[in-house]
Amino acid sequence: MGLTDSLSAYFNVTERDSTVATEAIAGLTTFLTMSYIIVVNPAILSAAIDAGENTFQLLAVVTILASVAAMLVMAFYADLPFGLAPGMGLNAFFVVVVLELGIPWETALAAVFLEGVLFIVLTAIGAREYVIRLFPEPVKLSVAAGIGLFLALIGLEQMRIITAEVSINPIIATDPVAVLAVIGILLTFALWARGVRGAIVIGILVTSAVAYLGSTIGVTPQSGGGDLGLVETATFAPGFDSITYGAEAFNIAPLAGAFITGFANVEALTFALVVFTFFFVDFFDTAGTLTGLGQAAGMTDDSGDLPDIDKPLMADAVGTTVGGILGTSTVTTYIESAAGIGEGGRTGLTALVVAGLFLLALPFVPLLGAIPSFAPYVALVVVAVMMLRNVVEIAWDDITHAIPAGLTIMIMPLTSSIAYGIAAGLLSYPIVSVAAGRTDQVHPFQWVMALACVAYFAIRFGTLA
């Protein structure tokens, strides 16, 4: 029996109306649509994590390794075609925790590790699956859109298109960073509209190449961009002289195991709040993503639930735990997996192909240092648009759905907090449902979740304000 036949038999490819070739193409497609994370995750986390001169490159390495660990579980245990990697929005929150709360990055990694362990335990006993099935539908459908708007704000600020005050940058026409960013965004959207696979990666690379060309002929960015928020002002083009080659580029010792040191710097109440918030955000983000992907793949049952959802949840939990150990933020399932599903991916072989391609990207990590720091944020704006798609599924003509969904979407970008947006939706859903005379549609546990949100805000602002 050849390799193709062995893979087909192991993953039951034929029984699920697919072929090995289809699964391979689906894996390549998913990789091309989500591989931007190899660049974007280090770009975001390097604002909070300082592991020496090679921080960006080392974060790229651990991003790959944590993603691969999670996808191997998805492939061989869950047998589903979903890709996983450190989550967008979740990595931004990691930066917020470090920069705004003043928590050492090692302690934030300890919180990620503990969150992952808790998820492994809760998934093993079926608790996560139980809660997901009781989640208010309007909140499920609105989380992605809220995160998308939040990411768009971050990306537009970092590319100097808007300022931290959310207005057009007054020097946008004379700042080559802003001008090039706009061109990069429009190019990426055009490629996406054309159906070009890997449009995001191509957009980032073309933007980087033009930026590097501009720097060689003496074009430099203007000053006066103002406070850009989460991450330091973007550089134009660092050049290839900034790249570190050899074993040093892959020595993740400064990051791996740093979470252990983080436990030594714990202030109990603050740490508990951080763990709870990571837990809170990741739980709901993963729930919405898995449900949406299951629907896209035609794998959900008559109730709209993904059967055996505890298995892909375990992949998420293991990935998060490994990520905390290696030195990156929370790992989650990627909505971009829908691209591979659209190509026919139906089994864990798709996830295995994505994992293999992530590993093949490792030797090219040193070259990432030549990418100007603003270029990866092109991806944030493009992905933000993708994440708005679920809003059409919300029953806007039903006030008990429109209010919690609308609050979830609005609060996230306006407060720069994913957790606050989710909390707003969870808290408002039972209240407006009862006020509308629909007490019977509120499950008792949804009141428990609402009270948990009240407790969260009481602790957050009563103790840490």
Summary of the structure (lengths in Angstrom):
residues: 465
radius of gyration: 21.5
end to end distance: 64.3
largest distance: 68.0
contacts: 1730
relative contact order: 0.21
helix: 68%
strand: 2%
